Amino acid sequence: MTIEQNDISLQYQQMQQQLQMLMMQKEQYRMQLAEITKAENELKTAKGDIFKAAGMVLIKSDKELVKEDLATQKETIELRMKSFEKQESLLKTRLTEVQAKLMESFKGKGQAAQ
């Protein structure tokens, strides 16, 4: 393996790791979004007092304030998810390009060896 092939291979591996980390973060946000949606649905049917977790303690809260807080959290997470999706798309495109370079460098090496 030439130095150039080694560099391209290393770049490819690093980009794969970045993509994997990005997808893990995206999945965490997807889970948070599901929890928020579940909480919003529960609030719609909730009667009586509403409590909000503050660390290890539950605090009595106003239903409308909790709804607003959940809506804000949801909006923030949705924006982050869109950002992750853009990053993921760009990274996949770059990975394809680097993979093509890597394959080309190996083809060139194979032809030179003949």
N, C-alpha and C positions, 0 to 999 in steps of 0.2 A: 504494500500500500504506500503510495507516494505521500508526501507531506500535504499536497493539495487535497488528495482524497481523504486523508486523515482529518484535515480541517473541515471539509464538507461533511464528513461523517459525524464529527463532534458537533457541528452546528445542527445537523439533523436530529441528533439525540437530544440536544438541549431544547430544541423546538418541540419535540415530542413530549418532553417532560413539562414544558410550559403549557402545552395543550392539555395534558393530563391534569395539571394543577387547576387550570382554568375550568375544566369540566367538573372537577370536584367542588370548586367554589360555587359554580353555577347550580350544581345539585343541592348544595346547602341552602342557597337562596330559594330554590324551588320548594324545598321542604318548609322553609320559613313562610313562604307565600301560602302554602297549603294550610299551615297552622293559623295564619291570619284570616284566611277565608273561612276556616272552620269556626274561629272565634266570632267573626262577623255574623255568620249564620246563627250561632248560639245567641248572640245579642238580639237578633230579630224576634226570637221567641221568649226571651228571658223576661220573667216577671219578678217584681220585688227588687231587692238590693242587688247591686252589681259590685263585684270586688275585682281589684286589679292586683296582680303580683308585683311586688316591689322587693326584689331579692327573695328572701326566704319568708317574707311576710305578705299577707293579703290585706289590702287597704280598700275600704269602702270608697267607691267612685261614682261619679255622675255618668249615666249611660251615654249621653250625647258626647261627653268629653272622651270617653273610651272609644266610641265610634270614630270620632275625629282622629284620635291617636292611631287607631288601626288603619284608617284610610291613608294617613300620612306615611306610616310604615310601609303599607302596601305600595304606594306610589314610589317611594324611595327604592324599594326592592325591585319593582318593575323596571325602573330606570337602570339600575345596576345590571339586571338581567339583559336588557337591550345592549348595554355596553359590553357585557361578556359575550353576547352573540356576535357582535361586530368583531371583537377581538378574536373570537373563535374562527370566524370566517376568514379573516385576514391571515391568521396563523395557519389554517389549513391550506390556503392558497400558497403561502410561502413554503410550507412543508412539501407540497407537490413540486414546486419549482426546485427546491434543494434536492429532493429525491431524483428529479430528472437530471440535475447536474451530476449527482453521484453516480447514477446509472451510466451517463455519458462518459464520465471519467473512467469507469471500469471498462466500458466498451473500447475506449481509446487505448487503454493499457493492454487489453486483450489483443487488439489488432497490432499494436506495436510489438508484442511478444512473439507474434507469428512470423 
